[in-house]
């Protein structure tokens, strides 16, 4: 598969992504890599219905062409910082070099939200993600049991 930056887009997080996220986040490998906790359909629905009223949580679907491949967002938004999260649930898009494109898209959204600092928590098992985060300007801040806390500042 040849990757084109014109094909990757952030789109509104809708029920297509909600339903796909149920499958993706219940996949044992993905669940471990993104440190996802167990949740019920009811909890997921409550979360989804809360999104329009939240200023502290922004979430987008990630599409490659017409295919829903993952989810990206910024949560715990507080003044000029927020916690970045992302997962590519469609494993056929893993190891395709999408991280730089994803970070370019999320940096644009962070700028719109006046966010100057993004931080994240990544599983020590998620070696590919750690490498990607470092490549995209994140640096290690601390360790927490089975995870690394990383951050990235943006010059404005």
C-alpha positions as CSV (number, residue, x, y, z in Angstrom):
1,X,0.0,0.0,0.0
2,X,1.3,3.4,-1.0
3,X,0.6,6.0,1.7
4,X,-0.5,9.5,0.6
5,X,-0.8,12.5,3.0
6,X,-3.8,13.6,1.0
7,X,-5.7,10.5,1.9
8,X,-5.4,10.7,5.7
9,X,-8.0,12.9,7.4
10,X,-9.5,13.7,10.8
11,X,-13.3,13.5,10.6
12,X,-16.1,13.9,13.1
13,X,-16.2,11.1,15.6
14,X,-19.5,9.5,14.9
15,X,-21.3,6.2,15.5
16,X,-19.2,4.5,12.8
17,X,-16.1,5.2,14.9
18,X,-17.9,4.5,18.2
19,X,-18.8,1.0,16.9
20,X,-15.4,0.4,15.5
21,X,-13.8,1.5,18.7
22,X,-15.8,-1.1,20.6
23,X,-14.1,-3.8,18.4
24,X,-10.7,-2.1,18.4
25,X,-10.5,-1.5,22.1
26,X,-11.6,-5.0,22.9
27,X,-8.9,-6.6,20.8
28,X,-6.4,-7.9,23.4
29,X,-3.3,-6.6,21.6
30,X,-4.7,-3.1,21.0
31,X,-6.1,-3.0,24.5
32,X,-2.7,-3.7,26.0
33,X,-0.8,-1.3,23.7
34,X,-3.1,1.6,24.5
35,X,-3.6,0.8,28.1
36,X,-7.4,0.6,27.7
37,X,-9.5,-0.3,30.7
38,X,-12.5,-2.5,30.5
39,X,-15.8,-0.7,29.7
40,X,-19.3,-1.7,28.9
41,X,-21.5,-0.7,26.0
42,X,-23.5,1.5,28.4
43,X,-20.4,3.3,29.6
44,X,-19.3,3.8,26.0
45,X,-22.7,5.2,25.0
46,X,-22.7,7.6,28.0
47,X,-19.2,8.7,27.0
48,X,-20.4,9.3,23.4
49,X,-23.4,11.3,24.4
50,X,-21.3,13.5,26.7
51,X,-19.0,14.6,23.9
52,X,-20.9,17.6,22.5
53,X,-21.0,19.3,26.0
54,X,-17.3,18.8,26.8
55,X,-14.6,21.4,26.4
56,X,-12.0,19.2,28.0
57,X,-12.2,16.3,25.4
58,X,-11.9,16.5,21.7
59,X,-12.0,13.4,19.6
60,X,-11.8,12.7,15.8
61,X,-12.2,9.7,13.6
62,X,-9.1,8.9,11.5
63,X,-9.9,8.0,7.9
64,X,-7.6,6.8,5.2
65,X,-9.5,7.5,2.0
66,X,-13.0,6.2,2.8
67,X,-11.8,3.7,5.4
68,X,-12.2,4.3,9.1
69,X,-8.8,3.2,10.6
70,X,-8.6,4.7,14.0
71,X,-9.2,7.5,16.5
72,X,-7.2,10.5,17.6
73,X,-7.8,13.2,20.2
74,X,-6.9,15.5,23.0
75,X,-8.3,14.9,26.4
76,X,-7.8,16.5,29.8
77,X,-7.6,19.9,28.1
78,X,-6.6,22.5,30.7
79,X,-5.7,26.0,29.6
80,X,-2.9,25.5,27.1
81,X,-2.2,21.8,27.5
82,X,-3.8,18.5,26.9
83,X,-3.3,14.8,26.8
84,X,-2.8,13.3,23.3
85,X,-4.2,9.9,22.4
86,X,-4.3,7.9,19.2
87,X,-4.9,4.4,18.1
88,X,-5.0,2.8,14.7
89,X,-7.5,0.0,15.1
90,X,-7.3,-1.3,11.6
91,X,-4.1,-3.3,11.9
92,X,-3.6,-3.3,8.1
93,X,-2.5,0.3,8.6
94,X,0.1,-0.4,11.2
95,X,3.7,0.2,10.2
96,X,2.8,2.3,7.2
97,X,4.5,5.5,8.3
98,X,1.4,7.4,9.3
99,X,2.7,8.9,12.5
100,X,4.1,12.1,11.0
101,X,0.9,12.7,9.1
102,X,-1.2,12.1,12.2
103,X,1.0,14.5,14.2
104,X,0.7,17.2,11.6
105,X,-3.1,16.9,11.7
106,X,-3.3,17.0,15.5
107,X,-0.8,19.9,15.7
108,X,-3.2,21.9,13.6
109,X,-6.1,21.0,16.0
110,X,-3.9,21.8,19.0
111,X,-3.2,25.2,17.5
112,X,-6.9,25.9,17.0
113,X,-7.4,25.1,20.7
114,X,-4.5,27.3,21.8
115,X,-2.7,24.3,23.1
116,X,1.1,24.7,23.5
117,X,1.9,21.4,25.2
118,X,0.7,17.9,24.5
119,X,1.5,15.0,26.9
120,X,0.7,11.3,26.7
121,X,1.0,8.1,28.5
122,X,2.3,5.1,26.5
123,X,2.7,1.5,27.5
124,X,6.3,0.3,27.8
125,X,5.2,-2.6,25.6
126,X,4.3,-0.2,22.7
127,X,7.8,0.0,21.3
128,X,6.6,1.2,17.9
129,X,4.6,4.1,19.4
130,X,7.4,5.2,21.7
131,X,9.8,5.3,18.7
132,X,7.1,7.3,16.7
133,X,6.6,9.7,19.6
134,X,10.3,10.4,19.9
135,X,10.6,10.9,16.1
136,X,7.8,13.4,16.3
137,X,9.3,15.6,19.0
138,X,8.0,14.0,22.3
139,X,10.4,13.5,25.1
140,X,10.3,11.3,28.1
141,X,9.2,13.0,31.3
142,X,8.7,10.1,33.8
143,X,8.0,6.5,34.3
144,X,4.8,5.1,35.9
145,X,4.6,1.4,36.5
146,X,4.1,0.0,33.0
147,X,4.1,3.2,31.1
148,X,6.1,6.3,30.1
149,X,4.8,9.8,30.3
150,X,6.0,11.9,27.4
151,X,5.4,15.5,26.3
152,X,5.9,17.9,23.4
153,X,5.9,21.7,23.4
154,X,4.9,23.8,20.4
155,X,6.4,27.1,19.5
156,X,3.8,29.7,18.7
